[in-house]
């Protein structure tokens, strides 16, 4: 009888030890799950933060030699709640530089030279962080000033939505828009609008609604 009880106790201890070992193994082995902690996902065993689509953000970037384009740019930025950036030339343009009746004036020399790229004084690299860019300029010789090409040559804007706007006394935006699209086929230049000095919020709001 004593031998039988001893055998039964030994069998019970073996069973209990085996069960504990299995439970411990299950608790220490990694689980093949695609879900990590709350709010994270598992990718190849590493937790990653969930991806959220970023809110659409806007930047208004402009060049203005006389202040006319600046006025419109500020109104657009106000309506959009956008950040605004000025393209500042290393050498500001004087009245003599803009004397289009003088063939030797600076503006005429630049516009006659397709390779001219006036130097930009300020750092505009922050613009690369925005998804949508409104690019403004005055019309010179029927198209965009060469400094706009300096800007587009300098910064990486592939994948951005780029809308243009211009100011002029009479010329439209069509030629400048066509030139920019032709010169920068990799950029997503979507359309443009000509404004005149004194155009108010109603005109700007109407244009922005057309783009929605």
C-alpha beads as a LAMMPS data file, in Angstrom:
LAMMPS data file: protein, C-alpha beads

212 atoms
211 bonds

1 atom types
1 bond types

-500.0 500.0 xlo xhi
-500.0 500.0 ylo yhi
-500.0 500.0 zlo zhi

Masses

1 110.0

Atoms # bond

1 1 1 0.000 0.000 0.000
2 1 1 2.821 2.387 0.932
3 1 1 4.581 1.603 -2.365
4 1 1 1.379 2.343 -4.292
5 1 1 0.942 5.720 -2.565
6 1 1 4.575 6.561 -3.247
7 1 1 4.126 5.786 -6.972
8 1 1 0.974 7.891 -7.151
9 1 1 2.741 10.879 -5.522
10 1 1 5.652 10.588 -7.947
11 1 1 3.292 10.540 -10.952
12 1 1 1.424 13.598 -9.615
13 1 1 4.662 15.582 -9.159
14 1 1 5.822 14.736 -12.704
15 1 1 2.473 15.898 -14.131
16 1 1 2.520 19.168 -12.129
17 1 1 6.113 19.959 -13.130
18 1 1 5.342 19.360 -16.829
19 1 1 2.268 21.628 -16.749
20 1 1 4.220 24.470 -15.103
21 1 1 7.013 24.179 -17.635
22 1 1 4.569 24.429 -20.551
23 1 1 2.871 27.473 -19.010
24 1 1 6.227 29.225 -18.494
25 1 1 7.274 28.492 -22.084
26 1 1 4.030 29.973 -23.459
27 1 1 4.551 33.160 -21.450
28 1 1 8.125 33.736 -22.653
29 1 1 7.852 32.880 -26.355
30 1 1 7.052 35.793 -28.772
31 1 1 3.563 35.760 -30.203
32 1 1 3.053 35.805 -33.988
33 1 1 0.585 38.680 -33.878
34 1 1 0.250 41.703 -36.135
35 1 1 -0.945 43.867 -33.248
36 1 1 1.378 45.467 -30.702
37 1 1 0.540 47.828 -27.884
38 1 1 -2.622 49.884 -28.139
39 1 1 -2.242 52.381 -30.985
40 1 1 0.719 50.588 -32.630
41 1 1 1.157 47.928 -35.274
42 1 1 3.759 45.200 -35.585
43 1 1 5.885 44.976 -38.712
44 1 1 8.458 42.162 -38.808
45 1 1 8.461 42.100 -35.023
46 1 1 8.913 45.891 -34.598
47 1 1 6.279 48.292 -33.371
48 1 1 5.490 51.236 -35.631
49 1 1 3.237 54.210 -35.103
50 1 1 -0.028 54.141 -37.095
51 1 1 -0.004 56.219 -40.263
52 1 1 -2.349 59.180 -40.416
53 1 1 -2.954 61.287 -43.495
54 1 1 -1.473 64.738 -42.905
55 1 1 -3.724 67.739 -43.109
56 1 1 -3.384 69.638 -46.333
57 1 1 -1.193 72.717 -45.816
58 1 1 -0.535 75.800 -47.900
59 1 1 2.324 78.178 -48.611
60 1 1 2.146 81.404 -50.586
61 1 1 5.489 82.211 -52.220
62 1 1 5.931 85.427 -54.171
63 1 1 8.378 87.774 -55.852
64 1 1 7.428 91.444 -55.928
65 1 1 9.692 94.190 -57.247
66 1 1 7.281 97.093 -56.695
67 1 1 4.891 95.795 -54.009
68 1 1 1.917 95.085 -56.278
69 1 1 2.320 91.299 -56.240
70 1 1 3.058 91.401 -52.521
71 1 1 -0.321 93.018 -51.888
72 1 1 -2.160 90.211 -53.682
73 1 1 -0.001 87.522 -52.079
74 1 1 -0.857 88.736 -48.594
75 1 1 -4.578 88.696 -49.398
76 1 1 -4.373 85.133 -50.716
77 1 1 -2.444 83.999 -47.634
78 1 1 -5.033 85.634 -45.396
79 1 1 -7.945 83.911 -47.122
80 1 1 -6.222 80.502 -47.014
81 1 1 -4.730 80.856 -43.564
82 1 1 -1.454 80.032 -45.308
83 1 1 2.159 80.736 -44.420
84 1 1 3.761 83.313 -46.691
85 1 1 7.307 83.565 -48.061
86 1 1 8.907 86.318 -50.119
87 1 1 11.519 85.596 -52.804
88 1 1 14.090 88.269 -52.024
89 1 1 16.699 89.042 -54.700
90 1 1 20.294 89.369 -53.569
91 1 1 20.344 92.715 -55.386
92 1 1 16.990 94.536 -55.063
93 1 1 15.547 96.013 -58.239
94 1 1 15.661 99.787 -58.512
95 1 1 13.430 101.970 -60.678
96 1 1 16.245 102.198 -63.207
97 1 1 16.529 98.394 -63.278
98 1 1 12.851 98.242 -64.271
99 1 1 12.961 100.946 -66.963
100 1 1 11.703 98.740 -69.775
101 1 1 12.183 101.568 -72.280
102 1 1 15.939 101.227 -71.757
103 1 1 17.246 98.161 -73.577
104 1 1 20.272 98.052 -71.302
105 1 1 18.320 98.057 -68.026
106 1 1 18.793 95.100 -65.739
107 1 1 15.323 93.602 -66.205
108 1 1 15.608 93.718 -69.994
109 1 1 19.054 92.124 -69.930
110 1 1 17.809 89.284 -67.714
111 1 1 14.714 88.626 -69.784
112 1 1 16.774 88.567 -72.983
113 1 1 19.025 85.887 -71.465
114 1 1 17.256 82.534 -71.050
115 1 1 20.047 81.328 -68.797
116 1 1 19.863 84.262 -66.396
117 1 1 19.178 83.186 -62.810
118 1 1 19.207 86.147 -60.399
119 1 1 20.469 85.137 -56.972
120 1 1 17.934 84.737 -54.167
121 1 1 19.147 86.224 -50.894
122 1 1 17.001 84.340 -48.376
123 1 1 16.657 80.638 -47.582
124 1 1 13.303 79.255 -48.738
125 1 1 13.953 75.562 -48.081
126 1 1 11.052 75.435 -45.602
127 1 1 8.697 75.688 -48.579
128 1 1 9.588 72.092 -49.445
129 1 1 7.558 70.948 -46.423
130 1 1 4.225 72.165 -47.832
131 1 1 1.833 70.167 -50.005
132 1 1 0.275 73.074 -51.908
133 1 1 2.126 76.162 -53.096
134 1 1 0.700 79.378 -54.527
135 1 1 3.490 81.001 -56.545
136 1 1 3.123 84.681 -57.430
137 1 1 5.076 87.105 -59.609
138 1 1 4.694 90.188 -61.824
139 1 1 4.657 89.743 -65.596
140 1 1 7.888 90.843 -67.272
141 1 1 8.064 90.739 -71.053
142 1 1 4.892 88.639 -71.117
143 1 1 6.211 85.927 -68.807
144 1 1 7.549 85.218 -65.303
145 1 1 10.754 86.976 -64.166
146 1 1 13.913 84.862 -64.293
147 1 1 14.147 84.818 -60.499
148 1 1 11.099 82.537 -60.463
149 1 1 13.197 80.023 -62.380
150 1 1 15.964 80.464 -59.807
151 1 1 13.449 79.453 -57.145
152 1 1 12.163 76.444 -59.083
153 1 1 15.709 75.332 -59.943
154 1 1 16.862 75.576 -56.330
155 1 1 14.202 73.728 -54.345
156 1 1 12.709 70.238 -54.603
157 1 1 9.029 70.713 -55.354
158 1 1 8.207 67.448 -57.114
159 1 1 4.852 66.091 -55.990
160 1 1 3.583 69.475 -54.795
161 1 1 0.426 71.099 -56.105
162 1 1 1.583 74.416 -57.568
163 1 1 -0.856 77.174 -58.502
164 1 1 0.469 80.389 -60.019
165 1 1 -0.839 83.933 -59.836
166 1 1 0.495 87.083 -61.411
167 1 1 -0.028 90.824 -61.497
168 1 1 0.206 92.948 -64.623
169 1 1 -1.192 96.058 -66.226
170 1 1 -2.603 94.170 -69.181
171 1 1 -0.783 90.936 -70.054
172 1 1 -2.442 87.683 -69.059
173 1 1 -0.888 84.783 -67.177
174 1 1 -1.210 82.273 -70.018
175 1 1 2.259 82.720 -71.549
176 1 1 4.072 82.586 -68.223
177 1 1 2.100 79.500 -67.196
178 1 1 2.883 77.798 -70.508
179 1 1 6.576 78.652 -70.168
180 1 1 6.809 77.289 -66.627
181 1 1 5.035 74.046 -67.519
182 1 1 7.310 73.618 -70.542
183 1 1 10.496 74.347 -68.600
184 1 1 9.546 72.236 -65.571
185 1 1 7.622 69.201 -66.870
186 1 1 8.267 67.213 -63.676
187 1 1 6.415 69.753 -61.542
188 1 1 2.681 69.606 -60.956
189 1 1 1.788 73.146 -62.090
190 1 1 -2.005 73.124 -62.169
191 1 1 -3.221 76.558 -63.208
192 1 1 -3.025 80.275 -62.647
193 1 1 -4.808 83.588 -62.270
194 1 1 -4.003 87.165 -63.260
195 1 1 -4.799 89.893 -60.756
196 1 1 -4.706 93.641 -61.109
197 1 1 -3.626 96.093 -58.471
198 1 1 -6.540 96.781 -56.166
199 1 1 -8.328 93.460 -56.671
200 1 1 -10.110 92.721 -53.430
201 1 1 -11.003 89.722 -51.356
202 1 1 -14.080 88.875 -53.432
203 1 1 -11.973 88.278 -56.560
204 1 1 -9.466 86.199 -54.643
205 1 1 -12.124 84.135 -52.862
206 1 1 -13.846 83.455 -56.164
207 1 1 -10.609 82.128 -57.662
208 1 1 -9.813 79.968 -54.650
209 1 1 -13.291 78.439 -54.780
210 1 1 -12.723 77.547 -58.447
211 1 1 -9.691 75.507 -57.381
212 1 1 -11.567 73.422 -54.803

Bonds

1 1 1 2
2 1 2 3
3 1 3 4
4 1 4 5
5 1 5 6
6 1 6 7
7 1 7 8
8 1 8 9
9 1 9 10
10 1 10 11
11 1 11 12
12 1 12 13
13 1 13 14
14 1 14 15
15 1 15 16
16 1 16 17
17 1 17 18
18 1 18 19
19 1 19 20
20 1 20 21
21 1 21 22
22 1 22 23
23 1 23 24
24 1 24 25
25 1 25 26
26 1 26 27
27 1 27 28
28 1 28 29
29 1 29 30
30 1 30 31
31 1 31 32
32 1 32 33
33 1 33 34
34 1 34 35
35 1 35 36
36 1 36 37
37 1 37 38
38 1 38 39
39 1 39 40
40 1 40 41
41 1 41 42
42 1 42 43
43 1 43 44
44 1 44 45
45 1 45 46
46 1 46 47
47 1 47 48
48 1 48 49
49 1 49 50
50 1 50 51
51 1 51 52
52 1 52 53
53 1 53 54
54 1 54 55
55 1 55 56
56 1 56 57
57 1 57 58
58 1 58 59
59 1 59 60
60 1 60 61
61 1 61 62
62 1 62 63
63 1 63 64
64 1 64 65
65 1 65 66
66 1 66 67
67 1 67 68
68 1 68 69
69 1 69 70
70 1 70 71
71 1 71 72
72 1 72 73
73 1 73 74
74 1 74 75
75 1 75 76
76 1 76 77
77 1 77 78
78 1 78 79
79 1 79 80
80 1 80 81
81 1 81 82
82 1 82 83
83 1 83 84
84 1 84 85
85 1 85 86
86 1 86 87
87 1 87 88
88 1 88 89
89 1 89 90
90 1 90 91
91 1 91 92
92 1 92 93
93 1 93 94
94 1 94 95
95 1 95 96
96 1 96 97
97 1 97 98
98 1 98 99
99 1 99 100
100 1 100 101
101 1 101 102
102 1 102 103
103 1 103 104
104 1 104 105
105 1 105 106
106 1 106 107
107 1 107 108
108 1 108 109
109 1 109 110
110 1 110 111
111 1 111 112
112 1 112 113
113 1 113 114
114 1 114 115
115 1 115 116
116 1 116 117
117 1 117 118
118 1 118 119
119 1 119 120
120 1 120 121
121 1 121 122
122 1 122 123
123 1 123 124
124 1 124 125
125 1 125 126
126 1 126 127
127 1 127 128
128 1 128 129
129 1 129 130
130 1 130 131
131 1 131 132
132 1 132 133
133 1 133 134
134 1 134 135
135 1 135 136
136 1 136 137
137 1 137 138
138 1 138 139
139 1 139 140
140 1 140 141
141 1 141 142
142 1 142 143
143 1 143 144
144 1 144 145
145 1 145 146
146 1 146 147
147 1 147 148
148 1 148 149
149 1 149 150
150 1 150 151
151 1 151 152
152 1 152 153
153 1 153 154
154 1 154 155
155 1 155 156
156 1 156 157
157 1 157 158
158 1 158 159
159 1 159 160
160 1 160 161
161 1 161 162
162 1 162 163
163 1 163 164
164 1 164 165
165 1 165 166
166 1 166 167
167 1 167 168
168 1 168 169
169 1 169 170
170 1 170 171
171 1 171 172
172 1 172 173
173 1 173 174
174 1 174 175
175 1 175 176
176 1 176 177
177 1 177 178
178 1 178 179
179 1 179 180
180 1 180 181
181 1 181 182
182 1 182 183
183 1 183 184
184 1 184 185
185 1 185 186
186 1 186 187
187 1 187 188
188 1 188 189
189 1 189 190
190 1 190 191
191 1 191 192
192 1 192 193
193 1 193 194
194 1 194 195
195 1 195 196
196 1 196 197
197 1 197 198
198 1 198 199
199 1 199 200
200 1 200 201
201 1 201 202
202 1 202 203
203 1 203 204
204 1 204 205
205 1 205 206
206 1 206 207
207 1 207 208
208 1 208 209
209 1 209 210
210 1 210 211
211 1 211 212
